[in-house]
Amino acid sequence: MATRSTAAGRPAAPPARRRRWPMTLAGMVAALVLVTSGVGWAWVKYLDGKIDRVDPFAGLDDRPDGATGGTTFLIVGTDSREGVSKERLNELHAGGEACDCTDTMILVHLNAKRDQATMVSIPRDSYVTFPAHKDKGSGRDVGESKGKINAAYTLGGRNLAVATVEKATNVRIDHYIEVNFLSFVSVVDEIGGVDMCTPIPLKDPKSGLDLPAGTTHLDGVQALQYVRARHISSDPTGDIGRTQRQQKFMTQVLARATGTGTLANPVKLKGVLDAVLGSIKVDEGLSAQGLLDLGTKLKGLSSSGITYAQIPLKTMDYQVKDWGSTVLWDDAGSRALFDAMRNDQDVTNPGKSPAGKSPSPAPAGPAPVAVDVAPADVYLQVYNGTTQPGLGGKAYDGLAQQGFKMSGAARAGQQIGISDAVQTVIRYDPRWDRSVRSVAAALPGAELKPVDGLGRTIEVVVGSSFTGVTPVAAAEKPASTTPGGGAPSPAYTTTTGDKVVCK
């Protein structure tokens, strides 16, 4: 497909109507491929015949130094629908025009001991620098430029994608895995599906997701709907909530693949390998024997040994001419995260250095979620919608600490006819639809309920599922399209697999 260009010569951002397939696909495939163990050397020849190899490092220069230990993979998911019938795409709620771009980029770092893995998802709209490269379409030399990271593949193919990620993170990539859209459904089906749990119903008409509260066994199609969902009315956090669901899903897939005998059963394993390897491309240095060796070392990797790290962001709506809304990283916070990866440190405890080197200073606190309306401009009234004493006061204190203007002390939910709420509800006047997003970011998982005529004060009815308030802060609006400066960095945040898995 030809690359669209703007008058300024930059490629236009991919149309908003193009559907995004999940970042989890790449992470899931990584888990399945990398933990394959105990299968014996008889599989080596079979694997070699199935793997499609590419050279994503050709022509790259000025690369970062290698890590002090461990191995780093770049796993990308491309929006490819080649070979998928229109009827099948409609069934998957994945119609629309595909783009020649990456919908997913994940850095996976395996430490030198092979007992910890760190996964960092790179937002597809991240505003980054493209190194000088050859244009994929015309073959002409193109100088350094800036744009959304998912367009690197469009402009210069997988080689530019690798070079762009290395430049943005200063982390050297050792191996490359590229996955297409079709593999997601078939791989989940081959491992027999996965169980997913949710405390509240989840419904997204755009992805087709319709899950009741509780635990549901998902097949491949349902799993695709689950991790692609971005328009769930009961989850106003959008991409933040989607990332949390994807983390839970990745852990469940890993647990399913390693806990059901799949990897030890030649018949089951062959089906999984056919589904996975028939849909991926890997770099020439990643041999089948190397995969098996690595899988043997990873056999004991537990859920608690997998860490999902979030890149700290300065703003999620950084407007750039010809590119529109982009995501701007927090410089110092992201540097601390990637320095820990490069130094083979435990990102949950950067002071712990397996290599014995002096660590980078550890970040000092959780990263606040960027919101458009400052908490100081939002007025709240808190109600305890349960019979648990003090729960309303706990929510009141947490929201007040984030800077929200409190209209009065926490009140009893009986005053508005509620005394047994499970899910927290945010009642708001639709005229204050921007302000309520700041409240929703502070209370992930709360249900939004518009109430005409309620006025400026937003009501928070605390349910029994309330566990705390997420830090929020007004997003900084850069004065120009040139990033630079800014306030001190927030810390990056991490979550381990044992904390997101369904019990």
N, C-alpha and C positions, 0 to 999 in steps of 0.2 A: 504494500500500500504506500502510495507516495506521501511524503511528509508535507504537511501544510505549512506555509510560511506566512509571516506577517509582513507588513510593509517595512518593518525595521530589520527584516532578515532573520528574525528568530522564529523557530517553530512555535506555532500556537499550542497552548496547553490542550491536552486531550479533552474532547467534549465531555461535559458533565453527565450526559446521558449514558455514557459507556459504563457498563456495570463492572464493579470491582470484585474479583474473586479473592478469596481470603489469604491473608498472610500465613494462616495456619497451614495451608497446603504445603508450603515449602518446609515449614518446621516439622510437620508430620512426616514428610518423606525423609527429611534428615534423620529423624529419630528412627524410622524403620530401617533405613539403609545402614546407619552407623552402629546400631545395636545388634545387627545380624551377627550371631556368634554361635559357635559350636556346631556348625554345619559341615565341617570337614573340607578337605582340599578337593574333593570330587566336584565341588561347586565352582571351582575357579574357572575351569574352561567354559562352563555354562555361562557364568557371569560375564566373562570376557566377550562372549559372542553376543550378549544382549546390550552391552553398554555402548551408547553413542558418544563418541569423544569429540571435543572441540579444543581450541587453543585460545583461551580468553586472555592470555598474558603476552601474546605476540606483539612486538613493537612497543611494549611499555618500558619507559625509562623513568628515572627520578622517583623510584619507588621507596616507600618507607623501609627502614631496617626491619629485619625479622624479629618476632617476639623473643623474649628471653626464655621462653619455654612454651610448650603446648602447640596446638595447631588451630588455625583459624580458617573457617569456611565462609564463603559468600554464597547464600542460597537465594536464587531469584525465581520468581514466578512470572511467566509471561502471559499476556492475555491472548492466548492462542486457542482457537476453536476449530482448528483444522480436523476434518474427519468426523465432526459431530453434526448429526442431522438437525434440521430446523425444529422438528418435533421434539427431539431430545433437549435442545436448548430451551424450548418453551417449558418443558417439564421441569427443568432446573431453574426456571425464572432467570435465565442468563441470555436472553435475546439481546438485540442491539448490535451495534458495530464494534468489532474487536479493534484494539489499537496495537500498533507495533511498538509496545512499550512494556515496562515492568510494572505489574500491579503489586508486587511484593519484593522486598529486600530484607533479608535477615542475616546478620553476622552471628555465627556460632563459633565460640572459642572453647576448645577442649583443653583442659589444663594438662600439664606434663604428666601428672600422676594418673590421668584418665579417670578421676573420681568426681570431677565437677565439670559441668557444661554451662556456659553463659550464652543466652540468646538475646540479641538486641534487634528489635524491629525498627527499620528506618522508614519514617513517614514518607509516603510516595510523593507528597508535594513539598518536600524539604527544599529550601532555596540554597543551592550549592554552586560551586565553580566547576565547569567542565574544562578539563585540561585540553590543550591543543590536540587535534586529532584529524583523521581523514573522515570526511562525510560518508556515511554508509551508502547513500544513494548515488552521489556523483563521483566519489573518490577524490574530490579536491581537498586540499589542506585547509583546515579551519583553525583559527586562533582561539585562545582561551576566551570563554564566555560564561555567563551565568544563566541559571534556570532551574526548573523543577527536576529533582533527581530521577524521576521515572522516565524522563525524556532522554536520558543518556543513552539508553538502548536504542531509541529511535534515531538519534543523531549519529552514533558511531558503533552500534552493535554492542555485543557483550564485552569487547575490549575496552570501550569507553565506559561502560557501566562499572567495570572493575577499577579502572583508573580514577573515576569520579569518587567512588566510595573510599578508596585509599587516600585520596587527597583530602576528603572531608573529615576522615577519622584519624588519619596518620597511623592506621593499622594495616600491616602487610597481609594480604590474602594469600593463603597457601593453596587452597583448593576451591573449585567453583562447581556448583550444582545448579542446573537450570531445569525447571519443572514446567510442564504445560497444564492447561486447565483440565483436561480430560482425566488425568490420573487421580484426582481427588476422590471422585465417587467410587471408582473401581477399587482403589486401595482400601477404603473404609469397608466396602462390602467384602473384600477378601479376608479381612481380619474378623469378620462376623459382626461388624457394627460396634458402637460404643454406647455406654450409659452416660447420660448427662443429667445433672440435677439443677433445678432452679427453684428458689423460694417463692417466686411469683410467676404468673403466666407470661409467656413471651409470644407476641404476635407481630409479624412484619409482613404486610401485604406485598411489598416489593420483592422480598426474597422468597416469600411463600412460607415463612416460618410460622408455625402455630403449635406451641407447646403449652401444656397445662403445668401448673405448679407441681413439684415433686420430681421424681426420676423417670426418665423416658429412654428407651433403647432406640438409638438412631441408626438408620441405614445410611448409605452413602449420600442419597439425595437429601435426606433430612439434615445430615451433618453439614452439607454444603450450605443449606439454608441457614443453619444455626450460626455458622461463623461469618457469613456474608451479611447478616442482618445489621442494619444501621438505622432503621426507622421504626423502632419499637416504642409505642406510646408510653409504656410503663418504665422505660429507661431513657430519660431525656438527655443522657450524657453522650449519646451518639458514638463517635469513634472510641471514646474512653471506655464505655461499657463494652463495646465490641472487642477491644483488646483484652479486657478481663475475661470475656467468654472464650476467646481464642486461647488464652493461656490455660484455662481449665481444660479445654478440649485437647490441646497438645499433650497435657499430662495424662489424660484419660487414654489417648491413643497409645502412648508409650506403655502405659500399664497394661492395656489390652494385648498388645503385641508380645510383651515379655511374660505375661502372666497366664496365658491360655494355651501354652504349648505350641504356638504358631511357629516359633523359630526352631523348635526341635522336631517338628513334623515335616518330613520332606515334601509330602503332597501339599500341605497348607503353605509351606514356605515357597514352593515353586509358584503357586498362584499369586502370592504377594509379590515375589520378585518379578514375575511377568508383568503385573500391573504397574509396579514402580519403575523398573528398569526400561520398560517399553515406552516410558513417557518422560525420561530425563536425559540430559546431556551432562557430561562431566569433563573436567580438564584431563589432558593426556597423562598427567602425573598421578592421577588417582586410579591405581590398578585394582583389579579384582582381588588379588592377593592382599594388597594393602587394605582393602575394605574388610576382608576377613580378619586380618591381623588386628585391625583397629576394633572390630566388633568383639573379638575375644577379650580385649582389654576393657571394653565398656560393659561387659556382661553384668558386672555388679553395680552399675550406675543406678541409684535410686531416685525417686521423685524429689527427695530433699537435696539431691546433688545437682538438680537443674535449676538455674536461676534465670528469671526473665527480668531484664533491666529496661527501664524506660529512659529514652533520651530526654533530658530536661529542655524545655522549650521556652523561648522568650515570648513568642506569640504564634497563634495558629492562623492568624489572618493578616499576613504581611503583604500589602498590596505592591505589586511590581508591574510596571508598564509592559504590555505584551504577554504577561504571564498570569495576571490576575492575582487571586488570593494564594499565598504560599505559606509554608511553615518555616519559621526562623528559629534555629536552635539557640539555646543559651550557651555562649562560647565557653565560659569557665566550667560550667557544670558538665557539658558534653566532653570537654577535654579531660576532666577528672575520670569520667567513666571509661573512655577509650584508652587513657593511660594505664588504668588498672588492667584492662584486657591485654594490652600490649606487653605489660610487665608480668603477665601470668599470675596476677593477684586474684584473690577471692573478692569479687566486686561487692559482696555484702560486708566485707571487712577488709578494706584496702590496705590496712596496716599489716596484714598477714601476707608476707611475700615468700613464696616457695623458692624463689631464686636467691633469696637472702639480700636483695638490694634494698636501698633506702626507698620506701614507698612515697608516692605523691601524697600531699596532705589530704586527709579524709574529709569529705563533705560534711557539713554540720546541720543536718535536718532534712525533713521531707520536702520535696519540690511542690510548691503550690500549683494548682491548676489555673491556667490563665483564663480570665473571664472578661467580657467586654464591659460590663457595668460593675464599677467598684462596689464592694460590700457596703462601704460607708454611704452609698446612695440608695441602698435598699432597706426598706422598713419591714420588720417582721413581728408577728405575734405567734408565740409558741403555745401549743396545747399538748397535754399528755393524753394521748388517745388510748391509754391502757390503764390497768389497775395496779401497775408497778409503781410504787412510790419513788419519786425522785427522777424518773426517766425524763420528764419534761424539763426539769431543772438542768439535767446533764446536757440535753440538747441546747437549751438556752445558753448555758455557759460556753459550749463549744462554738456556737454561732456568733456569740458576742465577741469571743476571742478573735474570730476572723474579721471583725470590724463591722458586722451588720448592725444597723440601727434597730434596737429592740423597743417596741412600743409599750411594753409593760412586762411584769413578771410572768413566768409560765403559768398557764391556767389549766383547769381540769377540762378534759375533753367532753365531760357530760354537758358543759355549757353549750356545746354545739351538737349534742346528741350522739357523741362517739365515746365509747368506753372499752371497746375490745378490738382495737385496730391491730393488725399484724404488720401490714406494710405502711410505712410513713407516707402521708399524703401532703402535697403542697397545693393549697387552694390559692388561686390568683385571679385577678381581673385581667382579661385578655389584652387590655390596653397597656399593661406592663409586661408584655411578653418577652422583652429583652432582660428585664430585671430578674424575672423568674429563672432564667437560665443560670444566673450566678448562684441562686439558691439550690437549684438542681445539681450543679457541679459540686456543691458542698455536701449534698446528701445523695450520693449515687444510689440508684435503685428505687428512689422515692417516686410515687405516682403523681403526675401533674393533673390537676383538676381545675379547668377554667370555671370561674363563677362570675357571671356578668354583674356589674355594679358593686363588686366587693371594694373597689377603691385601691388606693396606692399601697396599703399595708397588706403584705402577703402572709397568709396563715400556714404555719407548719404544724400538722397534726402528727405527733410522734407515735409510731407503731412499735410493737414488741420486737421487731427485727432490727431496730436501730442499734448500732454498735459504736457510732462515733461520727465526727464531722471531718470531712476531707479539707485540707488547707486550700484556700483559693486566694487569688490576688489579681488585681486589674492588670490586663496585658499592656505592656509598654508599646506605644505606637512610634516607631522610628520616624524621624523627621524627613528622611529621604530614602531612596531606593538603594542606598549604599549602607550595608550593615556596619556597625562599629560602635564601640563604647558600650554604655549600658550599665545597669546596676550590678552589684555583686551577684554571683550565680547562686541559684538554688541548688540543692543537692539532687543527684539523680536518685530514682527510687527503684527498688528491686523486690521481687516476689519469688519465693522458692516453690518448686512444684508440689511439695507436700501440703502447702497451704492453699492451693487452688484445686486440688483433686477432689472429686466427689467421694464422700466417706461411705 
